[in-house]
Amino acid sequence: MAQLGADLFQSGGYSGLVVGFSWPSGIPDPLNYATTWPATGSGTTVRDNIVNSVQAFVTLLQAL
């Protein structure tokens, strides 16, 4: 992400915020997976990470 931000700045003068967001690979429908099965609450499973990421992304969008 740092390299992408640097490249955007160098090539086009972009000085805005670059936000990186990704889902784990190997899950055919991550949003359905995140919303259909509840998180375990342990914060250590892929499902927990997806659920936490969804809320973190919503919070980020609201802040922007």
N, CA, C and O atoms as a Tinker XYZ file with bonds, in Angstrom:
   256  protein
     1  N      0.822000   -1.181000    0.000000    73     2
     2  CA     0.000000    0.000000    0.000000    64     1     3
     3  C      0.870000    1.250000    0.000000    63     2     4     5
     4  O      0.543000    2.249000   -0.642000    81     3
     5  N      1.968000    1.184000    0.718000    73     3     6
     6  CA     2.865000    2.339000    0.742000    64     5     7
     7  C      3.420000    2.611000   -0.656000    63     6     8     9
     8  O      3.520000    3.764000   -1.074000    81     7
     9  N      3.778000    1.555000   -1.369000    73     7    10
    10  CA     4.292000    1.728000   -2.722000    64     9    11
    11  C      3.217000    2.278000   -3.644000    63    10    12    13
    12  O      3.501000    3.143000   -4.472000    81    11
    13  N      1.988000    1.792000   -3.515000    73    11    14
    14  CA     0.887000    2.301000   -4.327000    64    13    15
    15  C      0.689000    3.792000   -4.072000    63    14    16    17
    16  O      0.532000    4.565000   -5.017000    81    15
    17  N      0.695000    4.200000   -2.817000    73    15    18
    18  CA     0.555000    5.608000   -2.480000    64    17    19
    19  C      1.673000    6.444000   -3.068000    63    18    20    21
    20  O      1.431000    7.531000   -3.593000    81    19
    21  N      2.900000    5.942000   -2.982000    73    19    22
    22  CA     4.053000    6.653000   -3.539000    64    21    23
    23  C      3.932000    6.767000   -5.057000    63    22    24    25
    24  O      4.209000    7.823000   -5.626000    81    23
    25  N      3.522000    5.686000   -5.708000    73    23    26
    26  CA     3.367000    5.705000   -7.166000    64    25    27
    27  C      2.271000    6.678000   -7.599000    63    26    28    29
    28  O      2.435000    7.403000   -8.580000    81    27
    29  N      1.173000    6.692000   -6.880000    73    27    30
    30  CA     0.090000    7.620000   -7.208000    64    29    31
    31  C      0.545000    9.067000   -7.057000    63    30    32    33
    32  O      0.187000    9.927000   -7.863000    81    31
    33  N      1.328000    9.327000   -6.030000    73    31    34
    34  CA     1.829000   10.684000   -5.812000    64    33    35
    35  C      2.813000   11.090000   -6.910000    63    34    36    37
    36  O      2.742000   12.195000   -7.448000    81    35
    37  N      3.734000   10.174000   -7.230000    73    35    38
    38  CA     4.765000   10.486000   -8.223000    64    37    39
    39  C      4.185000   10.650000   -9.620000    63    38    40    41
    40  O      4.601000   11.537000  -10.365000    81    39
    41  N      3.222000    9.795000   -9.984000    73    39    42
    42  CA     2.716000    9.834000  -11.357000    64    41    43
    43  C      1.615000   10.873000  -11.556000    63    42    44    45
    44  O      1.470000   11.413000  -12.652000    81    43
    45  N      0.847000   11.156000  -10.524000    73    43    46
    46  CA    -0.275000   12.075000  -10.733000    64    45    47
    47  C     -0.428000   13.138000   -9.675000    63    46    48    49
    48  O     -1.369000   13.931000   -9.725000    81    47
    49  N      0.479000   13.172000   -8.717000    73    47    50
    50  CA     0.394000   14.180000   -7.670000    64    49    51
    51  C     -0.690000   13.910000   -6.641000    63    50    52    53
    52  O     -1.076000   14.806000   -5.891000    81    51
    53  N     -1.187000   12.665000   -6.603000    73    51    54
    54  CA    -2.244000   12.327000   -5.646000    64    53    55
    55  C     -1.671000   12.340000   -4.233000    63    54    56    57
    56  O     -0.695000   11.650000   -3.942000    81    55
    57  N     -2.289000   13.133000   -3.358000    73    55    58
    58  CA    -1.802000   13.197000   -1.981000    64    57    59
    59  C     -2.882000   12.804000   -0.981000    63    58    60    61
    60  O     -2.797000   13.123000    0.205000    81    59
    61  N     -3.894000   12.108000   -1.476000    73    59    62
    62  CA    -4.983000   11.680000   -0.609000    64    61    63
    63  C     -4.660000   10.420000    0.164000    63    62    64    65
    64  O     -3.545000    9.900000    0.105000    81    63
    65  N     -5.633000    9.948000    0.874000    73    63    66
    66  CA    -5.503000    8.750000    1.692000    64    65    67
    67  C     -5.640000    7.505000    0.831000    63    66    68    69
    68  O     -6.573000    7.399000    0.036000    81    67
    69  N     -4.725000    6.570000    0.981000    73    67    70
    70  CA    -4.804000    5.279000    0.299000    64    69    71
    71  C     -5.203000    4.252000    1.348000    63    70    72    73
    72  O     -4.508000    4.074000    2.349000    81    71
    73  N     -6.327000    3.576000    1.116000    73    71    74
    74  CA    -6.844000    2.609000    2.073000    64    73    75
    75  C     -6.761000    1.222000    1.464000    63    74    76    77
    76  O     -7.306000    0.974000    0.389000    81    75
    77  N     -6.088000    0.330000    2.144000    73    75    78
    78  CA    -6.006000   -1.056000    1.694000    64    77    79
    79  C     -7.021000   -1.905000    2.449000    63    78    80    81
    80  O     -7.126000   -1.824000    3.673000    81    79
    81  N     -7.758000   -2.708000    1.716000    73    79    82
    82  CA    -8.763000   -3.568000    2.337000    64    81    83
    83  C     -8.830000   -4.849000    1.535000    63    82    84    85
    84  O     -9.016000   -4.804000    0.319000    81    83
    85  N     -8.685000   -5.982000    2.184000    73    83    86
    86  CA    -8.744000   -7.248000    1.453000    64    85    87
    87  C     -9.477000   -8.302000    2.263000    63    86    88    89
    88  O     -9.583000   -8.214000    3.487000    81    87
    89  N     -9.975000   -9.292000    1.554000    73    87    90
    90  CA   -10.644000  -10.436000    2.174000    64    89    91
    91  C     -9.722000  -11.634000    2.090000    63    90    92    93
    92  O     -8.856000  -11.694000    1.217000    81    91
    93  N     -9.899000  -12.595000    2.996000    73    91    94
    94  CA    -9.097000  -13.819000    2.899000    64    93    95
    95  C     -9.417000  -14.564000    1.601000    63    94    96    97
    96  O    -10.561000  -14.571000    1.144000    81    95
    97  N     -8.416000  -15.177000    1.028000    73    95    98
    98  CA    -8.656000  -15.943000   -0.193000    64    97    99
    99  C     -9.230000  -17.318000    0.156000    63    98   100   101
   100  O     -9.127000  -17.780000    1.292000    81    99
   101  N     -9.822000  -17.943000   -0.822000    73    99   102
   102  CA   -10.331000  -19.296000   -0.649000    64   101   103
   103  C    -11.754000  -19.373000   -0.138000    63   102   104   105
   104  O    -12.280000  -20.471000    0.045000    81   103
   105  N    -12.396000  -18.231000    0.100000    73   103   106
   106  CA   -13.796000  -18.223000    0.537000    64   105   107
   107  C    -14.611000  -17.687000   -0.630000    63   106   108   109
   108  O    -14.424000  -16.539000   -1.031000    81   107
   109  N    -15.520000  -18.502000   -1.190000    73   107   110
   110  CA   -16.218000  -18.098000   -2.405000    64   109   111
   111  C    -17.078000  -16.841000   -2.242000    63   110   112   113
   112  O    -17.163000  -16.043000   -3.175000    81   111
   113  N    -17.703000  -16.648000   -1.111000    73   111   114
   114  CA   -18.579000  -15.496000   -0.897000    64   113   115
   115  C    -18.333000  -14.948000    0.505000    63   114   116   117
   116  O    -19.098000  -15.248000    1.422000    81   115
   117  N    -17.279000  -14.149000    0.691000    73   115   118
   118  CA   -16.894000  -13.734000    2.041000    64   117   119
   119  C    -17.953000  -12.950000    2.788000    63   118   120   121
   120  O    -18.086000  -13.115000    4.001000    81   119
   121  N    -18.726000  -12.086000    2.096000    73   119   122
   122  CA   -19.741000  -11.308000    2.800000    64   121   123
   123  C    -20.840000  -12.221000    3.332000    63   122   124   125
   124  O    -21.290000  -12.050000    4.464000    81   123
   125  N    -21.273000  -13.181000    2.533000    73   123   126
   126  CA   -22.267000  -14.155000    2.991000    64   125   127
   127  C    -21.700000  -14.978000    4.142000    63   126   128   129
   128  O    -22.396000  -15.246000    5.121000    81   127
   129  N    -20.449000  -15.374000    4.024000    73   127   130
   130  CA   -19.792000  -16.150000    5.075000    64   129   131
   131  C    -19.739000  -15.353000    6.375000    63   130   132   133
   132  O    -19.941000  -15.903000    7.458000    81   131
   133  N    -19.466000  -14.049000    6.258000    73   131   134
   134  CA   -19.331000  -13.196000    7.441000    64   133   135
   135  C    -20.666000  -12.942000    8.117000    63   134   136   137
   136  O    -20.720000  -12.757000    9.333000    81   135
   137  N    -21.744000  -12.930000    7.346000    73   135   138
   138  CA   -23.039000  -12.571000    7.923000    64   137   139
   139  C    -23.917000  -13.771000    8.252000    63   138   140   141
   140  O    -24.849000  -13.652000    9.048000    81   139
   141  N    -23.638000  -14.919000    7.656000    73   139   142
   142  CA   -24.467000  -16.096000    7.886000    64   141   143
   143  C    -24.095000  -16.813000    9.178000    63   142   144   145
   144  O    -24.974000  -17.238000    9.928000    81   143
   145  N    -22.819000  -16.949000    9.437000    73   143   146
   146  CA   -22.361000  -17.635000   10.634000    64   145   147
   147  C    -21.791000  -16.619000   11.609000    63   146   148   149
   148  O    -20.922000  -15.834000   11.230000    81   147
   149  N    -22.247000  -16.609000   12.840000    73   147   150
   150  CA   -21.730000  -15.621000   13.795000    64   149   151
   151  C    -20.266000  -15.881000   14.139000    63   150   152   153
   152  O    -19.772000  -17.004000   14.038000    81   151
   153  N    -19.602000  -14.830000   14.539000    73   151   154
   154  CA   -18.209000  -14.959000   14.957000    64   153   155
   155  C    -18.141000  -15.726000   16.273000    63   154   156   157
   156  O    -19.115000  -15.788000   17.024000    81   155
   157  N    -16.981000  -16.304000   16.534000    73   155   158
   158  CA   -16.807000  -17.058000   17.771000    64   157   159
   159  C    -16.489000  -16.148000   18.939000    63   158   160   161
   160  O    -16.630000  -16.536000   20.098000    81   159
   161  N    -16.052000  -14.920000   18.626000    73   159   162
   162  CA   -15.689000  -13.987000   19.683000    64   161   163
   163  C    -14.246000  -14.102000   20.125000    63   162   164   165
   164  O    -13.769000  -13.297000   20.925000    81   163
   165  N    -13.546000  -15.103000   19.606000    73   163   166
   166  CA   -12.165000  -15.302000   20.027000    64   165   167
   167  C    -11.214000  -14.328000   19.338000    63   166   168   169
   168  O    -10.123000  -14.058000   19.839000    81   167
   169  N    -11.637000  -13.797000   18.176000    73   167   170
   170  CA   -10.784000  -12.891000   17.425000    64   169   171
   171  C     -9.648000  -13.580000   16.697000    63   170   172   173
   172  O     -8.756000  -12.920000   16.164000    81   171
   173  N     -9.676000  -14.908000   16.670000    73   171   174
   174  CA    -8.554000  -15.636000   16.071000    64   173   175
   175  C     -8.923000  -16.440000   14.832000    63   174   176   177
   176  O     -8.033000  -16.963000   14.161000    81   175
   177  N    -10.200000  -16.553000   14.511000    73   175   178
   178  CA   -10.588000  -17.348000   13.345000    64   177   179
   179  C    -10.761000  -16.458000   12.124000    63   178   180   181
   180  O    -10.907000  -15.242000   12.256000    81   179
   181  N    -10.745000  -17.050000   10.948000    73   179   182
   182  CA   -10.989000  -16.306000    9.717000    64   181   183
   183  C    -12.353000  -15.623000    9.801000    63   182   184   185
   184  O    -12.490000  -14.464000    9.408000    81   183
   185  N    -13.350000  -16.323000   10.305000    73   183   186
   186  CA   -14.697000  -15.763000   10.426000    64   185   187
   187  C    -14.686000  -14.527000   11.328000    63   186   188   189
   188  O    -15.309000  -13.520000   10.992000    81   187
   189  N    -13.997000  -14.583000   12.453000    73   187   190
   190  CA   -13.891000  -13.418000   13.334000    64   189   191
   191  C    -13.236000  -12.247000   12.613000    63   190   192   193
   192  O    -13.686000  -11.107000   12.721000    81   191
   193  N    -12.190000  -12.538000   11.891000    73   191   194
   194  CA   -11.493000  -11.477000   11.176000    64   193   195
   195  C    -12.379000  -10.832000   10.119000    63   194   196   197
   196  O    -12.352000   -9.613000    9.949000    81   195
   197  N    -13.161000  -11.634000    9.409000    73   195   198
   198  CA   -14.075000  -11.086000    8.403000    64   197   199
   199  C    -15.125000  -10.212000    9.069000    63   198   200   201
   200  O    -15.374000   -9.090000    8.630000    81   199
   201  N    -15.736000  -10.720000   10.117000    73   199   202
   202  CA   -16.776000   -9.955000   10.811000    64   201   203
   203  C    -16.199000   -8.646000   11.346000    63   202   204   205
   204  O    -16.822000   -7.595000   11.195000    81   203
   205  N    -15.045000   -8.691000   11.954000    73   203   206
   206  CA   -14.415000   -7.479000   12.463000    64   205   207
   207  C    -14.039000   -6.532000   11.328000    63   206   208   209
   208  O    -14.134000   -5.314000   11.481000    81   207
   209  N    -13.616000   -7.075000   10.200000    73   207   210
   210  CA   -13.245000   -6.249000    9.062000    64   209   211
   211  C    -14.443000   -5.516000    8.488000    63   210   212   213
   212  O    -14.333000   -4.356000    8.092000    81   211
   213  N    -15.585000   -6.188000    8.441000    73   211   214
   214  CA   -16.795000   -5.549000    7.923000    64   213   215
   215  C    -17.108000   -4.312000    8.758000    63   214   216   217
   216  O    -17.336000   -3.239000    8.200000    81   215
   217  N    -17.124000   -4.438000   10.066000    73   215   218
   218  CA   -17.424000   -3.302000   10.924000    64   217   219
   219  C    -16.346000   -2.229000   10.820000    63   218   220   221
   220  O    -16.657000   -1.037000   10.803000    81   219
   221  N    -15.103000   -2.636000   10.753000    73   219   222
   222  CA   -14.012000   -1.662000   10.630000    64   221   223
   223  C    -14.128000   -0.889000    9.317000    63   222   224   225
   224  O    -13.874000    0.315000    9.289000    81   223
   225  N    -14.504000   -1.558000    8.240000    73   223   226
   226  CA   -14.653000   -0.898000    6.952000    64   225   227
   227  C    -15.828000    0.078000    6.971000    63   226   228   229
   228  O    -15.722000    1.183000    6.439000    81   227
   229  N    -16.945000   -0.319000    7.578000    73   227   230
   230  CA   -18.092000    0.568000    7.716000    64   229   231
   231  C    -17.699000    1.802000    8.530000    63   230   232   233
   232  O    -18.044000    2.923000    8.156000    81   231
   233  N    -16.994000    1.610000    9.617000    73   231   234
   234  CA   -16.549000    2.726000   10.450000    64   233   235
   235  C    -15.642000    3.668000    9.661000    63   234   236   237
   236  O    -15.765000    4.888000    9.769000    81   235
   237  N    -14.731000    3.101000    8.869000    73   235   238
   238  CA   -13.838000    3.902000    8.047000    64   237   239
   239  C    -14.630000    4.727000    7.046000    63   238   240   241
   240  O    -14.382000    5.923000    6.898000    81   239
   241  N    -15.586000    4.102000    6.351000    73   239   242
   242  CA   -16.389000    4.824000    5.376000    64   241   243
   243  C    -17.187000    5.945000    6.025000    63   242   244   245
   244  O    -17.312000    7.028000    5.454000    81   243
   245  N    -17.726000    5.697000    7.210000    73   243   246
   246  CA   -18.469000    6.731000    7.904000    64   245   247
   247  C    -17.558000    7.893000    8.291000    63   246   248   249
   248  O    -17.970000    9.052000    8.236000    81   247
   249  N    -16.348000    7.591000    8.672000    73   247   250
   250  CA   -15.401000    8.640000    9.061000    64   249   251
   251  C    -14.978000    9.477000    7.858000    63   250   252   253
   252  O    -14.761000   10.684000    7.973000    81   251
   253  N    -14.866000    8.826000    6.708000    73   251   254
   254  CA   -14.464000    9.559000    5.497000    64   253   255
   255  C    -15.596000   10.410000    5.007000    63   254   256
   256  O    -15.457000   11.103000    3.999000    81   255
